């Protein structure tokens, strides 16, 4: 992932899909290492917990994959 612009893109996507929750969860993910696999797994977890609907999760993952491509 390219440094600043990709980081900003990920931040924007998290804010779009998770709203204020992004402020809390994104720093935690960054501490663990902000990898495509980790972010996609996290989105799956959010869907399983009912935080994200199936359609939103698919769109979110598609956009994350584009950022990391």
mmCIF file of the N, C-alpha and C atoms, coordinates in Angstrom:
data_MODEL
# 
_entry.id   MODEL 
# 
loop_
_atom_site.group_PDB 
_atom_site.id 
_atom_site.type_symbol 
_atom_site.label_atom_id 
_atom_site.label_alt_id 
_atom_site.label_comp_id 
_atom_site.label_asym_id 
_atom_site.label_entity_id 
_atom_site.label_seq_id 
_atom_site.pdbx_PDB_ins_code 
_atom_site.Cartn_x 
_atom_site.Cartn_y 
_atom_site.Cartn_z 
_atom_site.occupancy 
_atom_site.B_iso_or_equiv 
_atom_site.pdbx_formal_charge 
_atom_site.auth_seq_id 
_atom_site.auth_comp_id 
_atom_site.auth_asym_id 
_atom_site.auth_atom_id 
_atom_site.pdbx_PDB_model_num 
ATOM 1   N N  . UNK A 1 1  ? 0.853   -1.176  0.000  1.00 0.00 ? 1  UNK A N  1 
ATOM 2   C CA . UNK A 1 1  ? 0.000   0.000   0.000  1.00 0.00 ? 1  UNK A CA 1 
ATOM 3   C C  . UNK A 1 1  ? 0.896   1.234   0.000  1.00 0.00 ? 1  UNK A C  1 
ATOM 4   N N  . UNK A 1 2  ? 0.674   2.137   -0.926 1.00 0.00 ? 2  UNK A N  1 
ATOM 5   C CA . UNK A 1 2  ? 1.410   3.391   -0.969 1.00 0.00 ? 2  UNK A CA 1 
ATOM 6   C C  . UNK A 1 2  ? 1.030   4.214   0.254  1.00 0.00 ? 2  UNK A C  1 
ATOM 7   N N  . UNK A 1 3  ? 2.000   4.899   0.786  1.00 0.00 ? 3  UNK A N  1 
ATOM 8   C CA . UNK A 1 3  ? 1.874   5.556   2.090  1.00 0.00 ? 3  UNK A CA 1 
ATOM 9   C C  . UNK A 1 3  ? 0.626   6.409   2.284  1.00 0.00 ? 3  UNK A C  1 
ATOM 10  N N  . UNK A 1 4  ? 0.726   7.688   2.058  1.00 0.00 ? 4  UNK A N  1 
ATOM 11  C CA . UNK A 1 4  ? -0.299  8.622   2.508  1.00 0.00 ? 4  UNK A CA 1 
ATOM 12  C C  . UNK A 1 4  ? -1.628  8.499   1.765  1.00 0.00 ? 4  UNK A C  1 
ATOM 13  N N  . UNK A 1 5  ? -1.626  8.501   0.457  1.00 0.00 ? 5  UNK A N  1 
ATOM 14  C CA . UNK A 1 5  ? -2.895  8.512   -0.267 1.00 0.00 ? 5  UNK A CA 1 
ATOM 15  C C  . UNK A 1 5  ? -3.709  7.238   -0.004 1.00 0.00 ? 5  UNK A C  1 
ATOM 16  N N  . UNK A 1 6  ? -3.037  6.098   0.064  1.00 0.00 ? 6  UNK A N  1 
ATOM 17  C CA . UNK A 1 6  ? -3.750  4.855   0.357  1.00 0.00 ? 6  UNK A CA 1 
ATOM 18  C C  . UNK A 1 6  ? -4.275  4.862   1.784  1.00 0.00 ? 6  UNK A C  1 
ATOM 19  N N  . UNK A 1 7  ? -3.480  5.349   2.698  1.00 0.00 ? 7  UNK A N  1 
ATOM 20  C CA . UNK A 1 7  ? -3.911  5.437   4.101  1.00 0.00 ? 7  UNK A CA 1 
ATOM 21  C C  . UNK A 1 7  ? -5.136  6.323   4.210  1.00 0.00 ? 7  UNK A C  1 
ATOM 22  N N  . UNK A 1 8  ? -5.126  7.439   3.493  1.00 0.00 ? 8  UNK A N  1 
ATOM 23  C CA . UNK A 1 8  ? -6.269  8.347   3.506  1.00 0.00 ? 8  UNK A CA 1 
ATOM 24  C C  . UNK A 1 8  ? -7.493  7.680   2.880  1.00 0.00 ? 8  UNK A C  1 
ATOM 25  N N  . UNK A 1 9  ? -7.279  6.913   1.827  1.00 0.00 ? 9  UNK A N  1 
ATOM 26  C CA . UNK A 1 9  ? -8.384  6.206   1.179  1.00 0.00 ? 9  UNK A CA 1 
ATOM 27  C C  . UNK A 1 9  ? -9.008  5.194   2.136  1.00 0.00 ? 9  UNK A C  1 
ATOM 28  N N  . UNK A 1 10 ? -8.174  4.445   2.843  1.00 0.00 ? 10 UNK A N  1 
ATOM 29  C CA . UNK A 1 10 ? -8.671  3.475   3.815  1.00 0.00 ? 10 UNK A CA 1 
ATOM 30  C C  . UNK A 1 10 ? -9.438  4.205   4.913  1.00 0.00 ? 10 UNK A C  1 
ATOM 31  N N  . UNK A 1 11 ? -8.887  5.291   5.394  1.00 0.00 ? 11 UNK A N  1 
ATOM 32  C CA . UNK A 1 11 ? -9.548  6.087   6.433  1.00 0.00 ? 11 UNK A CA 1 
ATOM 33  C C  . UNK A 1 11 ? -10.920 6.564   5.951  1.00 0.00 ? 11 UNK A C  1 
ATOM 34  N N  . UNK A 1 12 ? -10.976 7.073   4.732  1.00 0.00 ? 12 UNK A N  1 
ATOM 35  C CA . UNK A 1 12 ? -12.243 7.560   4.184  1.00 0.00 ? 12 UNK A CA 1 
ATOM 36  C C  . UNK A 1 12 ? -13.266 6.437   4.047  1.00 0.00 ? 12 UNK A C  1 
ATOM 37  N N  . UNK A 1 13 ? -12.819 5.267   3.606  1.00 0.00 ? 13 UNK A N  1 
ATOM 38  C CA . UNK A 1 13 ? -13.733 4.137   3.471  1.00 0.00 ? 13 UNK A CA 1 
ATOM 39  C C  . UNK A 1 13 ? -14.273 3.697   4.829  1.00 0.00 ? 13 UNK A C  1 
ATOM 40  N N  . UNK A 1 14 ? -13.402 3.646   5.818  1.00 0.00 ? 14 UNK A N  1 
ATOM 41  C CA . UNK A 1 14 ? -13.847 3.263   7.162  1.00 0.00 ? 14 UNK A CA 1 
ATOM 42  C C  . UNK A 1 14 ? -14.866 4.269   7.688  1.00 0.00 ? 14 UNK A C  1 
ATOM 43  N N  . UNK A 1 15 ? -14.611 5.532   7.459  1.00 0.00 ? 15 UNK A N  1 
ATOM 44  C CA . UNK A 1 15 ? -15.557 6.560   7.920  1.00 0.00 ? 15 UNK A CA 1 
ATOM 45  C C  . UNK A 1 15 ? -16.887 6.457   7.175  1.00 0.00 ? 15 UNK A C  1 
ATOM 46  N N  . UNK A 1 16 ? -16.823 6.141   5.896  1.00 0.00 ? 16 UNK A N  1 
ATOM 47  C CA . UNK A 1 16 ? -18.042 6.006   5.092  1.00 0.00 ? 16 UNK A CA 1 
ATOM 48  C C  . UNK A 1 16 ? -18.892 4.841   5.568  1.00 0.00 ? 16 UNK A C  1 
ATOM 49  N N  . UNK A 1 17 ? -18.255 3.691   5.765  1.00 0.00 ? 17 UNK A N  1 
ATOM 50  C CA . UNK A 1 17 ? -19.008 2.484   6.105  1.00 0.00 ? 17 UNK A CA 1 
ATOM 51  C C  . UNK A 1 17 ? -19.274 2.314   7.601  1.00 0.00 ? 17 UNK A C  1 
ATOM 52  N N  . UNK A 1 18 ? -18.413 2.871   8.442  1.00 0.00 ? 18 UNK A N  1 
ATOM 53  C CA . UNK A 1 18 ? -18.558 2.642   9.878  1.00 0.00 ? 18 UNK A CA 1 
ATOM 54  C C  . UNK A 1 18 ? -18.886 3.903   10.675 1.00 0.00 ? 18 UNK A C  1 
ATOM 55  N N  . UNK A 1 19 ? -18.829 5.047   10.035 1.00 0.00 ? 19 UNK A N  1 
ATOM 56  C CA . UNK A 1 19 ? -19.130 6.298   10.730 1.00 0.00 ? 19 UNK A CA 1 
ATOM 57  C C  . UNK A 1 19 ? -18.159 6.542   11.880 1.00 0.00 ? 19 UNK A C  1 
ATOM 58  N N  . UNK A 1 20 ? -18.659 7.034   13.007 1.00 0.00 ? 20 UNK A N  1 
ATOM 59  C CA . UNK A 1 20 ? -17.794 7.372   14.138 1.00 0.00 ? 20 UNK A CA 1 
ATOM 60  C C  . UNK A 1 20 ? -17.005 6.188   14.693 1.00 0.00 ? 20 UNK A C  1 
ATOM 61  N N  . UNK A 1 21 ? -17.503 4.988   14.463 1.00 0.00 ? 21 UNK A N  1 
ATOM 62  C CA . UNK A 1 21 ? -16.803 3.794   14.928 1.00 0.00 ? 21 UNK A CA 1 
ATOM 63  C C  . UNK A 1 21 ? -15.397 3.696   14.320 1.00 0.00 ? 21 UNK A C  1 
ATOM 64  N N  . UNK A 1 22 ? -15.214 4.277   13.143 1.00 0.00 ? 22 UNK A N  1 
ATOM 65  C CA . UNK A 1 22 ? -13.922 4.228   12.451 1.00 0.00 ? 22 UNK A CA 1 
ATOM 66  C C  . UNK A 1 22 ? -12.805 4.845   13.286 1.00 0.00 ? 22 UNK A C  1 
ATOM 67  N N  . UNK A 1 23 ? -13.131 5.849   14.051 1.00 0.00 ? 23 UNK A N  1 
ATOM 68  C CA . UNK A 1 23 ? -12.125 6.542   14.868 1.00 0.00 ? 23 UNK A CA 1 
ATOM 69  C C  . UNK A 1 23 ? -11.503 5.592   15.884 1.00 0.00 ? 23 UNK A C  1 
ATOM 70  N N  . UNK A 1 24 ? -12.273 4.642   16.347 1.00 0.00 ? 24 UNK A N  1 
ATOM 71  C CA . UNK A 1 24 ? -11.805 3.689   17.351 1.00 0.00 ? 24 UNK A CA 1 
ATOM 72  C C  . UNK A 1 24 ? -11.122 2.481   16.708 1.00 0.00 ? 24 UNK A C  1 
ATOM 73  N N  . UNK A 1 25 ? -11.740 1.910   15.689 1.00 0.00 ? 25 UNK A N  1 
ATOM 74  C CA . UNK A 1 25 ? -11.250 0.640   15.161 1.00 0.00 ? 25 UNK A CA 1 
ATOM 75  C C  . UNK A 1 25 ? -10.036 0.774   14.246 1.00 0.00 ? 25 UNK A C  1 
ATOM 76  N N  . UNK A 1 26 ? -9.947  1.853   13.496 1.00 0.00 ? 26 UNK A N  1 
ATOM 77  C CA . UNK A 1 26 ? -8.834  1.988   12.563 1.00 0.00 ? 26 UNK A CA 1 
ATOM 78  C C  . UNK A 1 26 ? -7.476  2.053   13.269 1.00 0.00 ? 26 UNK A C  1 
ATOM 79  N N  . UNK A 1 27 ? -7.328  2.822   14.338 1.00 0.00 ? 27 UNK A N  1 
ATOM 80  C CA . UNK A 1 27 ? -6.040  2.801   15.045 1.00 0.00 ? 27 UNK A CA 1 
ATOM 81  C C  . UNK A 1 27 ? -5.669  1.416   15.579 1.00 0.00 ? 27 UNK A C  1 
ATOM 82  N N  . UNK A 1 28 ? -6.655  0.653   16.037 1.00 0.00 ? 28 UNK A N  1 
ATOM 83  C CA . UNK A 1 28 ? -6.382  -0.703  16.515 1.00 0.00 ? 28 UNK A CA 1 
ATOM 84  C C  . UNK A 1 28 ? -5.876  -1.591  15.383 1.00 0.00 ? 28 UNK A C  1 
ATOM 85  N N  . UNK A 1 29 ? -6.499  -1.484  14.224 1.00 0.00 ? 29 UNK A N  1 
ATOM 86  C CA . UNK A 1 29 ? -6.040  -2.258  13.067 1.00 0.00 ? 29 UNK A CA 1 
ATOM 87  C C  . UNK A 1 29 ? -4.632  -1.840  12.641 1.00 0.00 ? 29 UNK A C  1 
ATOM 88  N N  . UNK A 1 30 ? -4.356  -0.556  12.712 1.00 0.00 ? 30 UNK A N  1 
ATOM 89  C CA . UNK A 1 30 ? -3.030  -0.063  12.334 1.00 0.00 ? 30 UNK A CA 1 
ATOM 90  C C  . UNK A 1 30 ? -1.954  -0.614  13.262 1.00 0.00 ? 30 UNK A C  1 
ATOM 91  N N  . UNK A 1 31 ? -2.252  -0.728  14.534 1.00 0.00 ? 31 UNK A N  1 
ATOM 92  C CA . UNK A 1 31 ? -1.283  -1.278  15.491 1.00 0.00 ? 31 UNK A CA 1 
ATOM 93  C C  . UNK A 1 31 ? -0.931  -2.720  15.142 1.00 0.00 ? 31 UNK A C  1 
ATOM 94  N N  . UNK A 1 32 ? -1.924  -3.463  14.658 1.00 0.00 ? 32 UNK A N  1 
ATOM 95  C CA . UNK A 1 32 ? -1.710  -4.862  14.294 1.00 0.00 ? 32 UNK A CA 1 
ATOM 96  C C  . UNK A 1 32 ? -1.073  -5.001  12.917 1.00 0.00 ? 32 UNK A C  1 
ATOM 97  N N  . UNK A 1 33 ? -1.102  -3.935  12.141 1.00 0.00 ? 33 UNK A N  1 
ATOM 98  C CA . UNK A 1 33 ? -0.575  -3.954  10.781 1.00 0.00 ? 33 UNK A CA 1 
ATOM 99  C C  . UNK A 1 33 ? -1.728  -3.864  9.800  1.00 0.00 ? 33 UNK A C  1 
ATOM 100 N N  . UNK A 1 34 ? -1.775  -2.796  9.067  1.00 0.00 ? 34 UNK A N  1 
ATOM 101 C CA . UNK A 1 34 ? -2.890  -2.531  8.161  1.00 0.00 ? 34 UNK A CA 1 
ATOM 102 C C  . UNK A 1 34 ? -2.642  -3.236  6.831  1.00 0.00 ? 34 UNK A C  1 
ATOM 103 N N  . UNK A 1 35 ? -2.971  -4.514  6.802  1.00 0.00 ? 35 UNK A N  1 
ATOM 104 C CA . UNK A 1 35 ? -2.812  -5.303  5.583  1.00 0.00 ? 35 UNK A CA 1 
ATOM 105 C C  . UNK A 1 35 ? -4.178  -5.554  4.957  1.00 0.00 ? 35 UNK A C  1 
ATOM 106 N N  . UNK A 1 36 ? -4.167  -5.839  3.668  1.00 0.00 ? 36 UNK A N  1 
ATOM 107 C CA . UNK A 1 36 ? -5.420  -6.128  2.971  1.00 0.00 ? 36 UNK A CA 1 
ATOM 108 C C  . UNK A 1 36 ? -6.139  -7.300  3.631  1.00 0.00 ? 36 UNK A C  1 
ATOM 109 N N  . UNK A 1 37 ? -5.405  -8.353  3.930  1.00 0.00 ? 37 UNK A N  1 
ATOM 110 C CA . UNK A 1 37 ? -6.006  -9.544  4.514  1.00 0.00 ? 37 UNK A CA 1 
ATOM 111 C C  . UNK A 1 37 ? -6.638  -9.250  5.870  1.00 0.00 ? 37 UNK A C  1 
ATOM 112 N N  . UNK A 1 38 ? -5.950  -8.471  6.679  1.00 0.00 ? 38 UNK A N  1 
ATOM 113 C CA . UNK A 1 38 ? -6.461  -8.147  8.013  1.00 0.00 ? 38 UNK A CA 1 
ATOM 114 C C  . UNK A 1 38 ? -7.729  -7.290  7.910  1.00 0.00 ? 38 UNK A C  1 
ATOM 115 N N  . UNK A 1 39 ? -7.713  -6.328  7.001  1.00 0.00 ? 39 UNK A N  1 
ATOM 116 C CA . UNK A 1 39 ? -8.886  -5.456  6.845  1.00 0.00 ? 39 UNK A CA 1 
ATOM 117 C C  . UNK A 1 39 ? -10.075 -6.254  6.315  1.00 0.00 ? 39 UNK A C  1 
ATOM 118 N N  . UNK A 1 40 ? -9.849  -7.106  5.325  1.00 0.00 ? 40 UNK A N  1 
ATOM 119 C CA . UNK A 1 40 ? -10.940 -7.920  4.778  1.00 0.00 ? 40 UNK A CA 1 
ATOM 120 C C  . UNK A 1 40 ? -11.507 -8.861  5.835  1.00 0.00 ? 40 UNK A C  1 
ATOM 121 N N  . UNK A 1 41 ? -10.647 -9.441  6.637  1.00 0.00 ? 41 UNK A N  1 
ATOM 122 C CA . UNK A 1 41 ? -11.085 -10.308 7.717  1.00 0.00 ? 41 UNK A CA 1 
ATOM 123 C C  . UNK A 1 41 ? -11.912 -9.520  8.740  1.00 0.00 ? 41 UNK A C  1 
ATOM 124 N N  . UNK A 1 42 ? -11.491 -8.309  9.033  1.00 0.00 ? 42 UNK A N  1 
ATOM 125 C CA . UNK A 1 42 ? -12.210 -7.462  9.971  1.00 0.00 ? 42 UNK A CA 1 
ATOM 126 C C  . UNK A 1 42 ? -13.610 -7.134  9.439  1.00 0.00 ? 42 UNK A C  1 
ATOM 127 N N  . UNK A 1 43 ? -13.697 -6.849  8.142  1.00 0.00 ? 43 UNK A N  1 
ATOM 128 C CA . UNK A 1 43 ? -14.996 -6.560  7.534  1.00 0.00 ? 43 UNK A CA 1 
ATOM 129 C C  . UNK A 1 43 ? -15.900 -7.791  7.638  1.00 0.00 ? 43 UNK A C  1 
ATOM 130 N N  . UNK A 1 44 ? -15.336 -8.974  7.389  1.00 0.00 ? 44 UNK A N  1 
ATOM 131 C CA . UNK A 1 44 ? -16.105 -10.210 7.546  1.00 0.00 ? 44 UNK A CA 1 
ATOM 132 C C  . UNK A 1 44 ? -16.637 -10.351 8.970  1.00 0.00 ? 44 UNK A C  1 
ATOM 133 N N  . UNK A 1 45 ? -15.785 -10.049 9.938  1.00 0.00 ? 45 UNK A N  1 
ATOM 134 C CA . UNK A 1 45 ? -16.205 -10.124 11.350 1.00 0.00 ? 45 UNK A CA 1 
ATOM 135 C C  . UNK A 1 45 ? -17.357 -9.154  11.635 1.00 0.00 ? 45 UNK A C  1 
ATOM 136 N N  . UNK A 1 46 ? -17.260 -7.952  11.081 1.00 0.00 ? 46 UNK A N  1 
ATOM 137 C CA . UNK A 1 46 ? -18.330 -6.968  11.288 1.00 0.00 ? 46 UNK A CA 1 
ATOM 138 C C  . UNK A 1 46 ? -19.639 -7.454  10.688 1.00 0.00 ? 46 UNK A C  1 
ATOM 139 N N  . UNK A 1 47 ? -19.549 -8.119  9.554  1.00 0.00 ? 47 UNK A N  1 
ATOM 140 C CA . UNK A 1 47 ? -20.763 -8.652  8.931  1.00 0.00 ? 47 UNK A CA 1 
ATOM 141 C C  . UNK A 1 47 ? -21.357 -9.767  9.793  1.00 0.00 ? 47 UNK A C  1 
ATOM 142 N N  . UNK A 1 48 ? -20.504 -10.659 10.281 1.00 0.00 ? 48 UNK A N  1 
ATOM 143 C CA . UNK A 1 48 ? -20.977 -11.771 11.118 1.00 0.00 ? 48 UNK A CA 1 
ATOM 144 C C  . UNK A 1 48 ? -21.639 -11.266 12.399 1.00 0.00 ? 48 UNK A C  1 
ATOM 145 N N  . UNK A 1 49 ? -21.133 -10.148 12.931 1.00 0.00 ? 49 UNK A N  1 
ATOM 146 C CA . UNK A 1 49 ? -21.679 -9.581  14.166 1.00 0.00 ? 49 UNK A CA 1 
ATOM 147 C C  . UNK A 1 49 ? -22.910 -8.715  13.915 1.00 0.00 ? 49 UNK A C  1 
ATOM 148 N N  . UNK A 1 50 ? -23.255 -8.509  12.635 1.00 0.00 ? 50 UNK A N  1 
ATOM 149 C CA . UNK A 1 50 ? -24.422 -7.719  12.307 1.00 0.00 ? 50 UNK A CA 1 
ATOM 150 C C  . UNK A 1 50 ? -24.191 -6.224  12.263 1.00 0.00 ? 50 UNK A C  1 
ATOM 151 N N  . UNK A 1 51 ? -22.938 -5.810  12.340 1.00 0.00 ? 51 UNK A N  1 
ATOM 152 C CA . UNK A 1 51 ? -22.612 -4.384  12.274 1.00 0.00 ? 51 UNK A CA 1 
ATOM 153 C C  . UNK A 1 51 ? -22.776 -3.880  10.844 1.00 0.00 ? 51 UNK A C  1 
ATOM 154 N N  . UNK A 1 52 ? -22.418 -4.722  9.882  1.00 0.00 ? 52 UNK A N  1 
ATOM 155 C CA . UNK A 1 52 ? -22.572 -4.400  8.461  1.00 0.00 ? 52 UNK A CA 1 
ATOM 156 C C  . UNK A 1 52 ? -23.511 -5.412  7.821  1.00 0.00 ? 52 UNK A C  1 
ATOM 157 N N  . UNK A 1 53 ? -24.350 -4.925  6.929  1.00 0.00 ? 53 UNK A N  1 
ATOM 158 C CA . UNK A 1 53 ? -25.181 -5.825  6.142  1.00 0.00 ? 53 UNK A CA 1 
ATOM 159 C C  . UNK A 1 53 ? -24.341 -6.476  5.056  1.00 0.00 ? 53 UNK A C  1 
ATOM 160 N N  . UNK A 1 54 ? -24.870 -7.524  4.448  1.00 0.00 ? 54 UNK A N  1 
ATOM 161 C CA . UNK A 1 54 ? -24.137 -8.268  3.428  1.00 0.00 ? 54 UNK A CA 1 
ATOM 162 C C  . UNK A 1 54 ? -23.758 -7.383  2.246  1.00 0.00 ? 54 UNK A C  1 
ATOM 163 N N  . UNK A 1 55 ? -24.686 -6.577  1.758  1.00 0.00 ? 55 UNK A N  1 
ATOM 164 C CA . UNK A 1 55 ? -24.396 -5.716  0.610  1.00 0.00 ? 55 UNK A CA 1 
ATOM 165 C C  . UNK A 1 55 ? -23.306 -4.698  0.937  1.00 0.00 ? 55 UNK A C  1 
ATOM 166 N N  . UNK A 1 56 ? -23.405 -4.090  2.105  1.00 0.00 ? 56 UNK A N  1 
ATOM 167 C CA . UNK A 1 56 ? -22.396 -3.107  2.511  1.00 0.00 ? 56 UNK A CA 1 
ATOM 168 C C  . UNK A 1 56 ? -21.027 -3.760  2.663  1.00 0.00 ? 56 UNK A C  1 
ATOM 169 N N  . UNK A 1 57 ? -21.009 -4.950  3.229  1.00 0.00 ? 57 UNK A N  1 
ATOM 170 C CA . UNK A 1 57 ? -19.740 -5.652  3.420  1.00 0.00 ? 57 UNK A CA 1 
ATOM 171 C C  . UNK A 1 57 ? -19.085 -5.959  2.074  1.00 0.00 ? 57 UNK A C  1 
ATOM 172 N N  . UNK A 1 58 ? -19.872 -6.396  1.114  1.00 0.00 ? 58 UNK A N  1 
ATOM 173 C CA . UNK A 1 58 ? -19.334 -6.702  -0.215 1.00 0.00 ? 58 UNK A CA 1 
ATOM 174 C C  . UNK A 1 58 ? -18.769 -5.440  -0.868 1.00 0.00 ? 58 UNK A C  1 
ATOM 175 N N  . UNK A 1 59 ? -19.513 -4.358  -0.795 1.00 0.00 ? 59 UNK A N  1 
ATOM 176 C CA . UNK A 1 59 ? -19.050 -3.094  -1.382 1.00 0.00 ? 59 UNK A CA 1 
ATOM 177 C C  . UNK A 1 59 ? -17.795 -2.585  -0.671 1.00 0.00 ? 59 UNK A C  1 
ATOM 178 N N  . UNK A 1 60 ? -17.797 -2.646  0.647  1.00 0.00 ? 60 UNK A N  1 
ATOM 179 C CA . UNK A 1 60 ? -16.658 -2.204  1.449  1.00 0.00 ? 60 UNK A CA 1 
ATOM 180 C C  . UNK A 1 60 ? -15.416 -3.009  1.079  1.00 0.00 ? 60 UNK A C  1 
ATOM 181 N N  . UNK A 1 61 ? -15.544 -4.324  1.001  1.00 0.00 ? 61 UNK A N  1 
ATOM 182 C CA . UNK A 1 61 ? -14.402 -5.175  0.656  1.00 0.00 ? 61 UNK A CA 1 
ATOM 183 C C  . UNK A 1 61 ? -13.914 -4.896  -0.761 1.00 0.00 ? 61 UNK A C  1 
ATOM 184 N N  . UNK A 1 62 ? -14.818 -4.688  -1.673 1.00 0.00 ? 62 UNK A N  1 
ATOM 185 C CA . UNK A 1 62 ? -14.432 -4.387  -3.053 1.00 0.00 ? 62 UNK A CA 1 
ATOM 186 C C  . UNK A 1 62 ? -13.616 -3.095  -3.111 1.00 0.00 ? 62 UNK A C  1 
ATOM 187 N N  . UNK A 1 63 ? -14.057 -2.090  -2.368 1.00 0.00 ? 63 UNK A N  1 
ATOM 188 C CA . UNK A 1 63 ? -13.334 -0.811  -2.369 1.00 0.00 ? 63 UNK A CA 1 
ATOM 189 C C  . UNK A 1 63 ? -11.979 -0.934  -1.659 1.00 0.00 ? 63 UNK A C  1 
ATOM 190 N N  . UNK A 1 64 ? -11.921 -1.707  -0.595 1.00 0.00 ? 64 UNK A N  1 
ATOM 191 C CA . UNK A 1 64 ? -10.641 -1.932  0.086  1.00 0.00 ? 64 UNK A CA 1 
ATOM 192 C C  . UNK A 1 64 ? -9.671  -2.649  -0.840 1.00 0.00 ? 64 UNK A C  1 
ATOM 193 N N  . UNK A 1 65 ? -10.153 -3.664  -1.555 1.00 0.00 ? 65 UNK A N  1 
ATOM 194 C CA . UNK A 1 65 ? -9.290  -4.393  -2.492 1.00 0.00 ? 65 UNK A CA 1 
ATOM 195 C C  . UNK A 1 65 ? -8.733  -3.454  -3.561 1.00 0.00 ? 65 UNK A C  1 
ATOM 196 N N  . UNK A 1 66 ? -9.530  -2.501  -4.008 1.00 0.00 ? 66 UNK A N  1 
ATOM 197 C CA . UNK A 1 66 ? -9.060  -1.539  -5.005 1.00 0.00 ? 66 UNK A CA 1 
ATOM 198 C C  . UNK A 1 66 ? -7.955  -0.650  -4.448 1.00 0.00 ? 66 UNK A C  1 
ATOM 199 N N  . UNK A 1 67 ? -8.065  -0.276  -3.189 1.00 0.00 ? 67 UNK A N  1 
ATOM 200 C CA . UNK A 1 67 ? -7.039  0.565   -2.564 1.00 0.00 ? 67 UNK A CA 1 
ATOM 201 C C  . UNK A 1 67 ? -5.717  -0.188  -2.462 1.00 0.00 ? 67 UNK A C  1 
ATOM 202 N N  . UNK A 1 68 ? -5.795  -1.469  -2.123 1.00 0.00 ? 68 UNK A N  1 
ATOM 203 C CA . UNK A 1 68 ? -4.585  -2.271  -1.930 1.00 0.00 ? 68 UNK A CA 1 
ATOM 204 C C  . UNK A 1 68 ? -4.031  -2.858  -3.231 1.00 0.00 ? 68 UNK A C  1 
ATOM 205 N N  . UNK A 1 69 ? -4.758  -2.672  -4.343 1.00 0.00 ? 69 UNK A N  1 
ATOM 206 C CA . UNK A 1 69 ? -4.322  -3.253  -5.624 1.00 0.00 ? 69 UNK A CA 1 
ATOM 207 C C  . UNK A 1 69 ? -3.079  -2.571  -6.174 1.00 0.00 ? 69 UNK A C  1 
# 
